[in-house]
Amino acid sequence: MTHYDVVVAGAGPVGLMLGCELRLGGVARVLVVERLAEVDETIKAGAINSPTAIALDRRGLLPALTEVQRQAMDRFREFQRARGGDGNTPPPPKFAGHFAGIMLEAGLLDAADPAFADAGPAGDVGLVPQAALERLLLDRAREAGVELRRQVELTGFEQDDDGVTVHLAPTDGSAPESVRADWLAGCDGGRSTVRKLAGFDFPGTPPEITGYQAMAGLDGADGLGGGWTATDTGMYVHGPVPGRVLTVEFDGPPADRTTPVTAGELQGSLRRVSGVDVTVTEVRTATRFTDNCRQATDYRAGRVLLAGDAAHVHSPFGGQGLNLGIGDAMNLGWKLAAVVGGRAPEGLLDSYTAERHPTGAWVLDWTRAQIALMRPESHARALRAVVTDLTRTTDGTTYLVKQISGVRQRYDLPGSHPLTGRSAPDLELTDGTRLADHLHGGRGLLLDLADDPKLRALAEGYSDRVDVRTAACPGRPDLSGLLVRPDGFTAWCADHDRPGVARKPEDQEPEHTVTDALERWFGAPAA
């Protein structure tokens, strides 16, 4: 059997991102298998949040994302003109978004809030549709040397102490094949074959809605409101690009999730919810969805791991699933690469579930709260009116945007500095670079902001895993040094008045030093 270091099931954005991260981390043989023949153009998430934009900036993809957003803004202007506007009012660069279909006004956002200060230019990117992101990651995966096999399904596997035997079947009916891998990663969506065959527990709450999202030809759409509209029978969305509609009905989950959505089916839902006699003349792309809300209790079972929707499912409102999955891939990729490369013990993978599971659990509750506010019944509508009033304040809007954008995300890592466990700030350095520029290679980064030879000496045994840079940062004169993991999260940080290199007095808990952090995340130093 052909042998791979890692087999990844699923070539959506999460599987492709994981494949890219593995190759960047030095994994030589990465196979990604996907049953679809081409990129899935079905309309899904329409935007990415700040952590996703920042992560992709750290891999050199910011220029490509900016171009995708420019094209998305052009389509938005086209929609404005079709509805009688002049097309000169673009969506705000820092897209505020919505909560349960309650639109958040960017003008009420307190942009001076410290939570928004650290994103750098990636904070101005958001309008990136899922299919466009998948195409970008596909190009990056090919450049990185990821082996991709399309029209191939994973049909089964057996794992043992040394690896996993993976069974593959081409969808064209040609001969099946088995390959051997050290690790198997399931990035194969909410109905994951990998998750089911591996026996992961997947508890959660049952669904109560049927939703449709589509790009369609419409006659009689002038009577539809723009944006999100709540009605006595559910909710619908019209826009923000020509032909895009979304409906939500609280009549239980769809009976059929597999057959193509027909024009009659979409038209019936849109008429029931909107009360407008719209005619759907064609369906260009459409999908059904529901709010089944479940999460694997652990993201690892032996040599099998889960990421993205394979690990957690929920309603799609706010595009949280795409962003959550990219975060999974960023967290898992460098750790699995270090284990495969012998630079770290398998125990490092335990931190994957420990860090990502709480984030996933929060997203599930966040989407449940939105469903509660969307229900077409009197108690929910009364509560919705209260929340709507809160969104008309600066404090309310800023709170919700911070939650939606993910800027408050923090891992529970050792160390008492406020930046420890948070996404590293995109510091502007005196050499003309930003912190993100130094993470394109997927390695750790020790940033010496105080020109401290003692600090740099502590990383001498890590030159094969950690880059060391010395520069000043006038914008953050308080900081003297940071250790940043390959995923961009701060593993250690110190201020000028509190260096953090030495330990605290013996009568206090020992401080987590840079040496501790280096050994925890990058293993023992080279001899």
MOFEN-V945801 format. One record per residue. N is the residue number from 1. SS is DSSP state (hx for helix, st for strand, lp for the rest). PSI is psi in radians with two decimals (none if undefined). Layout:
# MOFEN-V945801
n=N ss=SS psi=PSI
n=N ss=SS psi=PSI
This chain:
# MOFEN-V945801
n=1 ss=lp psi=2.51
n=2 ss=lp psi=2.44
n=3 ss=st psi=2.37
n=4 ss=st psi=2.68
n=5 ss=st psi=-0.79
n=6 ss=st psi=2.34
n=7 ss=st psi=2.27
n=8 ss=st psi=2.16
n=9 ss=st psi=2.02
n=10 ss=lp psi=2.13
n=11 ss=lp psi=0.66
n=12 ss=lp psi=-2.98
n=13 ss=hx psi=-0.66
n=14 ss=hx psi=-0.84
n=15 ss=hx psi=-0.70
n=16 ss=hx psi=-0.73
n=17 ss=hx psi=-0.73
n=18 ss=hx psi=-0.75
n=19 ss=hx psi=-0.74
n=20 ss=hx psi=-0.76
n=21 ss=hx psi=-0.66
n=22 ss=hx psi=-0.78
n=23 ss=hx psi=-0.70
n=24 ss=hx psi=-0.55
n=25 ss=lp psi=0.10
n=26 ss=lp psi=0.13
n=27 ss=lp psi=2.15
n=28 ss=lp psi=-0.71
n=29 ss=lp psi=1.70
n=30 ss=st psi=2.15
n=31 ss=st psi=2.23
n=32 ss=st psi=2.21
n=33 ss=st psi=2.50
n=34 ss=st psi=2.31
n=35 ss=lp psi=-0.48
n=36 ss=lp psi=2.61
n=37 ss=lp psi=-0.48
n=38 ss=lp psi=3.04
n=39 ss=lp psi=2.38
n=40 ss=lp psi=1.92
n=41 ss=lp psi=0.06
n=42 ss=lp psi=2.36
n=43 ss=lp psi=2.20
n=44 ss=lp psi=-2.29
n=45 ss=lp psi=2.41
n=46 ss=lp psi=-0.03
n=47 ss=lp psi=2.84
n=48 ss=lp psi=2.72
n=49 ss=lp psi=-3.14
n=50 ss=hx psi=-0.81
n=51 ss=hx psi=-0.63
n=52 ss=hx psi=-0.80
n=53 ss=hx psi=-0.72
n=54 ss=hx psi=-0.76
n=55 ss=hx psi=-0.76
n=56 ss=hx psi=-0.57
n=57 ss=hx psi=-0.69
n=58 ss=lp psi=-0.14
n=59 ss=lp psi=0.27
n=60 ss=lp psi=0.26
n=61 ss=lp psi=0.11
n=62 ss=hx psi=-0.76
n=63 ss=hx psi=-0.71
n=64 ss=hx psi=-0.69
n=65 ss=hx psi=-0.70
n=66 ss=hx psi=-0.69
n=67 ss=hx psi=-0.71
n=68 ss=hx psi=-0.73
n=69 ss=hx psi=-0.69
n=70 ss=hx psi=-0.76
n=71 ss=hx psi=-0.66
n=72 ss=hx psi=-0.66
n=73 ss=hx psi=-0.62
n=74 ss=hx psi=-0.72
n=75 ss=hx psi=-0.61
n=76 ss=hx psi=-0.76
n=77 ss=hx psi=-0.65
n=78 ss=hx psi=-0.71
n=79 ss=hx psi=-0.72
n=80 ss=hx psi=-0.82
n=81 ss=hx psi=-0.65
n=82 ss=hx psi=-0.41
n=83 ss=lp psi=0.27
n=84 ss=lp psi=0.05
n=85 ss=lp psi=3.11
n=86 ss=lp psi=-0.08
n=87 ss=lp psi=0.28
n=88 ss=lp psi=0.09
n=89 ss=lp psi=1.66
n=90 ss=lp psi=2.77
n=91 ss=lp psi=2.61
n=92 ss=lp psi=2.50
n=93 ss=lp psi=-0.73
n=94 ss=lp psi=1.45
n=95 ss=lp psi=2.15
n=96 ss=lp psi=-0.66
n=97 ss=lp psi=-2.72
n=98 ss=st psi=2.83
n=99 ss=st psi=1.99
n=100 ss=lp psi=0.56
n=101 ss=lp psi=0.06
n=102 ss=st psi=1.92
n=103 ss=st psi=2.44
n=104 ss=lp psi=2.25
n=105 ss=lp psi=2.13
n=106 ss=hx psi=-0.49
n=107 ss=hx psi=-0.34
n=108 ss=hx psi=-0.11
n=109 ss=lp psi=2.29
n=110 ss=lp psi=1.55
n=111 ss=lp psi=-0.28
n=112 ss=lp psi=-0.07
n=113 ss=lp psi=2.30
n=114 ss=hx psi=-0.44
n=115 ss=hx psi=-0.44
n=116 ss=hx psi=0.01
n=117 ss=lp psi=-0.28
n=118 ss=lp psi=0.05
n=119 ss=lp psi=-0.41
n=120 ss=hx psi=-2.80
n=121 ss=hx psi=-0.36
n=122 ss=hx psi=-0.39
n=123 ss=hx psi=-0.23
n=124 ss=hx psi=0.10
n=125 ss=lp psi=2.28
n=126 ss=lp psi=-0.63
n=127 ss=lp psi=1.30
n=128 ss=lp psi=1.80
n=129 ss=lp psi=2.68
n=130 ss=hx psi=-0.76
n=131 ss=hx psi=-0.64
n=132 ss=hx psi=-0.70
n=133 ss=hx psi=-0.70
n=134 ss=hx psi=-0.69
n=135 ss=hx psi=-0.69
n=136 ss=hx psi=-0.77
n=137 ss=hx psi=-0.55
n=138 ss=hx psi=-0.78
n=139 ss=hx psi=-0.74
n=140 ss=hx psi=-0.69
n=141 ss=hx psi=-0.73
n=142 ss=hx psi=-0.76
n=143 ss=hx psi=-0.61
n=144 ss=hx psi=-0.21
n=145 ss=lp psi=0.35
n=146 ss=lp psi=2.30
n=147 ss=st psi=2.11
n=148 ss=st psi=2.20
n=149 ss=st psi=1.98
n=150 ss=st psi=2.83
n=151 ss=lp psi=0.69
n=152 ss=st psi=2.25
n=153 ss=st psi=2.48
n=154 ss=st psi=2.14
n=155 ss=st psi=-0.26
n=156 ss=st psi=2.98
n=157 ss=st psi=2.77
n=158 ss=st psi=2.36
n=159 ss=st psi=2.64
n=160 ss=st psi=-2.98
n=161 ss=lp psi=-0.43
n=162 ss=lp psi=-0.22
n=163 ss=st psi=-2.79
n=164 ss=st psi=2.29
n=165 ss=st psi=2.07
n=166 ss=st psi=2.26
n=167 ss=st psi=2.23
n=168 ss=st psi=2.52
n=169 ss=st psi=2.08
n=170 ss=st psi=2.46
n=171 ss=lp psi=-0.17
n=172 ss=lp psi=0.09
n=173 ss=lp psi=0.04
n=174 ss=lp psi=3.06
n=175 ss=lp psi=2.35
n=176 ss=lp psi=2.90
n=177 ss=st psi=2.60
n=178 ss=st psi=2.42
n=179 ss=st psi=2.80
n=180 ss=st psi=2.40
n=181 ss=st psi=2.63
n=182 ss=st psi=-0.60
n=183 ss=st psi=2.65
n=184 ss=st psi=2.25
n=185 ss=st psi=2.14
n=186 ss=st psi=1.88
n=187 ss=lp psi=0.66
n=188 ss=lp psi=0.56
n=189 ss=lp psi=-3.14
n=190 ss=lp psi=-0.46
n=191 ss=lp psi=0.72
n=192 ss=lp psi=2.15
n=193 ss=hx psi=-0.71
n=194 ss=hx psi=-0.82
n=195 ss=hx psi=-0.77
n=196 ss=hx psi=-0.78
n=197 ss=hx psi=-0.54
n=198 ss=hx psi=-0.24
n=199 ss=lp psi=0.47
n=200 ss=lp psi=2.40
n=201 ss=lp psi=2.45
n=202 ss=st psi=1.10
n=203 ss=st psi=2.86
n=204 ss=st psi=-2.73
n=205 ss=st psi=2.56
n=206 ss=lp psi=2.81
n=207 ss=lp psi=2.76
n=208 ss=lp psi=0.02
n=209 ss=lp psi=2.77
n=210 ss=st psi=2.20
n=211 ss=st psi=2.64
n=212 ss=st psi=2.45
n=213 ss=st psi=2.32
n=214 ss=st psi=2.73
n=215 ss=st psi=2.10
n=216 ss=st psi=2.79
n=217 ss=st psi=2.29
n=218 ss=st psi=2.35
n=219 ss=st psi=2.41
n=220 ss=lp psi=0.34
n=221 ss=hx psi=-0.09
n=222 ss=hx psi=-0.44
n=223 ss=hx psi=-0.12
n=224 ss=lp psi=2.48
n=225 ss=lp psi=2.81
n=226 ss=lp psi=2.51
n=227 ss=st psi=-2.68
n=228 ss=st psi=2.38
n=229 ss=st psi=2.17
n=230 ss=st psi=2.36
n=231 ss=st psi=3.13
n=232 ss=lp psi=-0.24
n=233 ss=lp psi=0.03
n=234 ss=st psi=-2.47
n=235 ss=st psi=2.68
n=236 ss=st psi=2.84
n=237 ss=st psi=2.41
n=238 ss=st psi=2.09
n=239 ss=lp psi=-3.01
n=240 ss=lp psi=0.24
n=241 ss=lp psi=2.72
n=242 ss=lp psi=2.29
n=243 ss=lp psi=-0.05
n=244 ss=st psi=2.20
n=245 ss=st psi=2.68
n=246 ss=st psi=2.39
n=247 ss=st psi=2.65
n=248 ss=st psi=2.14
n=249 ss=st psi=2.39
n=250 ss=lp psi=1.10
n=251 ss=lp psi=0.48
n=252 ss=lp psi=3.02
n=253 ss=lp psi=2.78
n=254 ss=lp psi=2.46
n=255 ss=lp psi=-0.45
n=256 ss=lp psi=2.16
n=257 ss=lp psi=0.04
n=258 ss=lp psi=-0.67
n=259 ss=lp psi=2.67
n=260 ss=lp psi=2.53
n=261 ss=lp psi=2.24
n=262 ss=lp psi=2.83
n=263 ss=hx psi=-0.70
n=264 ss=hx psi=-0.70
n=265 ss=hx psi=-0.83
n=266 ss=hx psi=-0.75
n=267 ss=hx psi=-0.74
n=268 ss=hx psi=-0.77
n=269 ss=hx psi=-0.77
n=270 ss=hx psi=-0.70
n=271 ss=hx psi=-0.72
n=272 ss=hx psi=-0.73
n=273 ss=hx psi=-0.72
n=274 ss=hx psi=-0.48
n=275 ss=lp psi=0.24
n=276 ss=lp psi=2.38
n=277 ss=lp psi=1.16
n=278 ss=lp psi=2.49
n=279 ss=st psi=2.20
n=280 ss=st psi=1.94
n=281 ss=st psi=-0.47
n=282 ss=st psi=2.68
n=283 ss=st psi=1.97
n=284 ss=st psi=-0.78
n=285 ss=st psi=2.44
n=286 ss=st psi=2.71
n=287 ss=st psi=2.63
n=288 ss=st psi=2.65
n=289 ss=st psi=2.92
n=290 ss=lp psi=-2.98
n=291 ss=lp psi=0.51
n=292 ss=lp psi=2.21
n=293 ss=st psi=1.80
n=294 ss=st psi=2.72
n=295 ss=st psi=2.35
n=296 ss=st psi=2.44
n=297 ss=lp psi=-0.44
n=298 ss=lp psi=2.55
n=299 ss=lp psi=0.09
n=300 ss=st psi=2.37
n=301 ss=st psi=1.68
n=302 ss=lp psi=-2.03
n=303 ss=lp psi=0.33
n=304 ss=st psi=2.29
n=305 ss=st psi=2.72
n=306 ss=st psi=2.60
n=307 ss=lp psi=2.69
n=308 ss=hx psi=-2.61
n=309 ss=hx psi=-0.34
n=310 ss=hx psi=-0.47
n=311 ss=lp psi=-0.36
n=312 ss=st psi=2.40
n=313 ss=st psi=2.66
n=314 ss=lp psi=3.11
n=315 ss=lp psi=2.70
n=316 ss=lp psi=0.07
n=317 ss=lp psi=2.20
n=318 ss=lp psi=0.00
n=319 ss=lp psi=0.47
n=320 ss=hx psi=-0.52
n=321 ss=hx psi=-0.78
n=322 ss=hx psi=-0.84
n=323 ss=hx psi=-0.69
n=324 ss=hx psi=-0.70
n=325 ss=hx psi=-0.70
n=326 ss=hx psi=-0.68
n=327 ss=hx psi=-0.69
n=328 ss=hx psi=-0.83
n=329 ss=hx psi=-0.70
n=330 ss=hx psi=-0.68
n=331 ss=hx psi=-0.75
n=332 ss=hx psi=-0.67
n=333 ss=hx psi=-0.92
n=334 ss=hx psi=-0.54
n=335 ss=hx psi=-0.80
n=336 ss=hx psi=-0.65
n=337 ss=hx psi=-0.68
n=338 ss=hx psi=-0.65
n=339 ss=hx psi=-0.81
n=340 ss=hx psi=-0.68
n=341 ss=lp psi=0.00
n=342 ss=lp psi=0.24
n=343 ss=lp psi=-0.15
n=344 ss=lp psi=2.64
n=345 ss=lp psi=2.86
n=346 ss=hx psi=-0.42
n=347 ss=hx psi=-0.40
n=348 ss=hx psi=-0.55
n=349 ss=hx psi=-0.34
n=350 ss=hx psi=-0.49
n=351 ss=hx psi=-0.29
n=352 ss=hx psi=-0.95
n=353 ss=hx psi=-0.74
n=354 ss=hx psi=-0.62
n=355 ss=hx psi=-0.70
n=356 ss=hx psi=-0.47
n=357 ss=hx psi=-0.78
n=358 ss=hx psi=-0.62
n=359 ss=hx psi=-0.75
n=360 ss=hx psi=-0.73
n=361 ss=hx psi=-0.67
n=362 ss=hx psi=-0.76
n=363 ss=hx psi=-0.73
n=364 ss=hx psi=-0.79
n=365 ss=hx psi=-0.61
n=366 ss=hx psi=-0.72
n=367 ss=hx psi=-0.59
n=368 ss=hx psi=-0.72
n=369 ss=hx psi=-0.64
n=370 ss=hx psi=-0.70
n=371 ss=hx psi=-0.73
n=372 ss=hx psi=-0.63
n=373 ss=hx psi=-0.28
n=374 ss=hx psi=-0.27
n=375 ss=lp psi=2.37
n=376 ss=lp psi=1.08
n=377 ss=lp psi=2.84
n=378 ss=hx psi=-0.70
n=379 ss=hx psi=-0.78
n=380 ss=hx psi=-0.71
n=381 ss=hx psi=-0.59
n=382 ss=hx psi=-0.77
n=383 ss=hx psi=-0.63
n=384 ss=hx psi=-0.66
n=385 ss=hx psi=-0.67
n=386 ss=hx psi=-0.82
n=387 ss=hx psi=-0.65
n=388 ss=hx psi=-0.73
n=389 ss=hx psi=-0.71
n=390 ss=hx psi=-0.62
n=391 ss=hx psi=-0.21
n=392 ss=lp psi=0.19
n=393 ss=lp psi=2.73
n=394 ss=hx psi=-0.75
n=395 ss=hx psi=-0.76
n=396 ss=hx psi=-0.81
n=397 ss=hx psi=-0.77
n=398 ss=hx psi=-0.72
n=399 ss=hx psi=-0.86
n=400 ss=hx psi=-0.71
n=401 ss=hx psi=-0.65
n=402 ss=hx psi=-0.66
n=403 ss=hx psi=-0.84
n=404 ss=hx psi=-0.73
n=405 ss=hx psi=-0.29
n=406 ss=lp psi=0.14
n=407 ss=lp psi=-0.25
n=408 ss=lp psi=0.06
n=409 ss=lp psi=2.37
n=410 ss=st psi=2.36
n=411 ss=lp psi=2.62
n=412 ss=lp psi=1.49
n=413 ss=lp psi=2.70
n=414 ss=lp psi=2.52
n=415 ss=lp psi=2.57
n=416 ss=lp psi=-0.09
n=417 ss=lp psi=2.47
n=418 ss=lp psi=-0.45
n=419 ss=lp psi=-0.29
n=420 ss=lp psi=2.25
n=421 ss=lp psi=-0.14
n=422 ss=st psi=2.79
n=423 ss=st psi=2.29
n=424 ss=lp psi=2.45
n=425 ss=lp psi=2.51
n=426 ss=lp psi=1.31
n=427 ss=lp psi=2.41
n=428 ss=st psi=2.12
n=429 ss=lp psi=2.77
n=430 ss=lp psi=-0.23
n=431 ss=lp psi=0.13
n=432 ss=lp psi=0.02
n=433 ss=lp psi=2.93
n=434 ss=st psi=2.81
n=435 ss=hx psi=-0.71
n=436 ss=hx psi=-0.54
n=437 ss=hx psi=-0.46
n=438 ss=hx psi=0.12
n=439 ss=hx psi=0.09
n=440 ss=lp psi=-0.49
n=441 ss=lp psi=-0.04
n=442 ss=lp psi=0.41
n=443 ss=lp psi=2.96
n=444 ss=st psi=2.84
n=445 ss=st psi=2.14
n=446 ss=st psi=1.96
n=447 ss=st psi=1.96
n=448 ss=st psi=1.88
n=449 ss=lp psi=0.03
n=450 ss=lp psi=0.17
n=451 ss=lp psi=0.98
n=452 ss=lp psi=1.79
n=453 ss=hx psi=-0.49
n=454 ss=hx psi=-0.70
n=455 ss=hx psi=-0.81
n=456 ss=hx psi=-0.58
n=457 ss=hx psi=-0.51
n=458 ss=lp psi=-0.33
n=459 ss=lp psi=0.16
n=460 ss=hx psi=-0.52
n=461 ss=hx psi=0.12
n=462 ss=hx psi=0.37
n=463 ss=lp psi=-0.36
n=464 ss=lp psi=-0.09
n=465 ss=lp psi=-0.44
n=466 ss=st psi=2.24
n=467 ss=st psi=2.49
n=468 ss=st psi=2.22
n=469 ss=st psi=2.43
n=470 ss=st psi=2.17
n=471 ss=lp psi=2.82
n=472 ss=lp psi=2.78
n=473 ss=lp psi=1.59
n=474 ss=hx psi=-0.49
n=475 ss=hx psi=-0.36
n=476 ss=hx psi=1.23
n=477 ss=lp psi=-0.24
n=478 ss=lp psi=-0.46
n=479 ss=st psi=2.42
n=480 ss=st psi=-0.35
n=481 ss=st psi=2.64
n=482 ss=st psi=2.51
n=483 ss=st psi=2.08
n=484 ss=st psi=2.26
n=485 ss=lp psi=2.89
n=486 ss=lp psi=-0.46
n=487 ss=lp psi=0.04
n=488 ss=lp psi=0.08
n=489 ss=st psi=2.54
n=490 ss=st psi=2.07
n=491 ss=st psi=-0.44
n=492 ss=st psi=2.53
n=493 ss=st psi=2.60
n=494 ss=st psi=2.63
n=495 ss=st psi=2.85
n=496 ss=lp psi=-0.65
n=497 ss=lp psi=0.06
n=498 ss=st psi=1.35
n=499 ss=lp psi=-0.64
n=500 ss=lp psi=0.08
n=501 ss=lp psi=-0.68
n=502 ss=lp psi=2.81
n=503 ss=lp psi=2.79
n=504 ss=lp psi=2.94
n=505 ss=lp psi=2.74
n=506 ss=lp psi=-0.42
n=507 ss=lp psi=0.07
n=508 ss=lp psi=2.86
n=509 ss=lp psi=2.39
n=510 ss=lp psi=2.38
n=511 ss=lp psi=2.55
n=512 ss=lp psi=1.91
n=513 ss=lp psi=2.98
n=514 ss=hx psi=-0.60
n=515 ss=hx psi=-0.76
n=516 ss=hx psi=-0.78
n=517 ss=hx psi=-0.70
n=518 ss=hx psi=-0.80
n=519 ss=hx psi=-0.63
n=520 ss=hx psi=-0.75
n=521 ss=hx psi=-0.32
n=522 ss=hx psi=0.12
n=523 ss=lp psi=-2.94
n=524 ss=lp psi=2.59
n=525 ss=lp psi=2.69
n=526 ss=lp psi=2.57
n=527 ss=lp psi=none
